Amino acid sequence: MKWDNIQEMPCSIARALSIVGDRWTLLILRDCFMGTKRFDQFQKQIGLSRHRLTDRLNKLVEHEILVKSPYQEKPLRHEYHLTRRGSALYPVLMTLAQWGDNWMAGKDGPPFEYIHTTCGHKTSVELSCSECGETISSQDIAPKAGPGFKKSYL
């Protein structure tokens, strides 16, 4: 299967990657979660060409991860805000950041500490069972075919 057709795979990870599966898109989302809203801010922080940034932002808007709203009329300029669908990607980015902190930080250590604003303590991402609350790892999960499963997947 070609990368351009990955959204057609009967796999939720493949379908998600068809929208957010490139480095530039993930960096745009990272910046959104850190408060960036405007095109020129994204471009300055990420260093992405105007063409490629426009392409990625349009794709995120098309898939309802971001919403584009004008903040200036003449010349017309827009801000980009996370939608509910976009905000739901926060755990993905935090898990990826934690992996980077654990395995790629280098001798200086992680670039950020994440502080839980409610209690004021440094925190990390932890996956837990939605039913019993127990911490889970890959060894604790057994995939079971759901209604969207197709035998051709195997």
N, C-alpha and C positions, 0 to 999 in steps of 0.2 A: 504494500500500500504506500502511496506517495504522501508526503507531508501535507500537501494541499488538500487531501481527502481524509485527513485524520478525524475530522468532526463526524464522519460517517461511521466510525468504528463503534461497535457495541460495547464501549468502555467509557465510564464516566471520567477517568483520568485523561484519556485521549481527547475526549470532547472538551474538557476544560482547557487542556493544553492548546487546542485549536484557537482559543481566544487569548489566553494569558501566558502561553508557553514560549515566550522569547525574553531575552534579558532586558530589552528596552521597556517592554510592557511592565515587567515586574519592577523595574526602577521607577517608572512613572507612578505605579501604584504605591510603592514605598513612599515617594514624595507626597502623594495625595494624603496618606495617613499621617505625614509629618506636617501637613498644613498647606502645601503648595496647591495653588488654584489656577495660576495664570501661565499662559504659553511661554512668555519670556522667562519666567522663573524656572519652569521645567527645563527649558533649553539651556539656561545658565548653569543649573545644578547638574544636569546629566551630560551636557555637551553633545547632544544629539542634533543632527542636521534638521533644518526646518521641515523638509519634505518627509523625513522618516518620523519625526515627532507628530506632524499633522496626521500621517497615516495611522500611527498607533492610537492617538487620541480619538480619531474618527471611528476606529474599530471598537474602542472601549465605549464610545457613545452609542454606536450601532447595536452593541450587545447589552445595552442598559446597565453597564457597570459604572459609567460616569454620565452625568447630565451636563449639557453645555448651556450656559445662561449668559446673556450680555451684561456687562458691567459698565460699558461706555458706548455711546452712540456714534460720535464722530471723532476719529474713525471707529468703526464698529470693532469692539474687542469683547472676548468671552472669557469666562471663568469656567472651570471644570470642577464639579462636586461629585463625591461618591454617592451612589444610590444605595438603597438597601442591599441590592445584589452585590454591589461593589464592596460595601462595608463587611459583607459576609466573607470576604477574602482575607480579612485581618488575621485569623488564626493561621492561614497558609503562610503569610509573610512572616509572622512571628516565629513559626516553626522553622522556616527557612533561615531566618536570622539567627536563631539559636543553634542550628546546625553549623552555620558559618562561624559563630562565636566558639563553638566547641572544636571544630576541625580546621578552620582556616584563619584564625585570628592572628597567628604569628607571635613573635616574642613580646610585642607590646600589649597583647591581650585584646579583648573585644573593644570596639570603638564606642559602644553605648552600654549603659546599664538601664534596665527597664524597671521603673518604679511604679508600683501600684498606688495610684493617687488616693484611693480610699483609706488604705492603712499606712501608706508611706514607706513600705518595705520594698527592697529589691525583689523582683520576681522573675520566674522563668516559665516557659511553656511546659505544660504537663497534660498529656492525654489521659482522659479518664472515661470509664464506662458511664454512659448516660443513665443507666438503671441503678447500679450499685455504688457508683462513685469510686471504685477501685482504679488505681493507676494501671494503664494498659501499655503493652508493647506489641511489636509485630508477632511475637510468639504467642500472644494471648488472643489473637483474632483468627477466626475460621470463616472465610467467605462462604456464603450460601447463596445459590442462584435466586435472584429476585424476579419480579414480573417482566423486567426488561432484558432478561438474559436470553441469548440466542446460542444454540449449539455451535454455530459457526465461529463463535468467539474462541473456542479451544483450538 
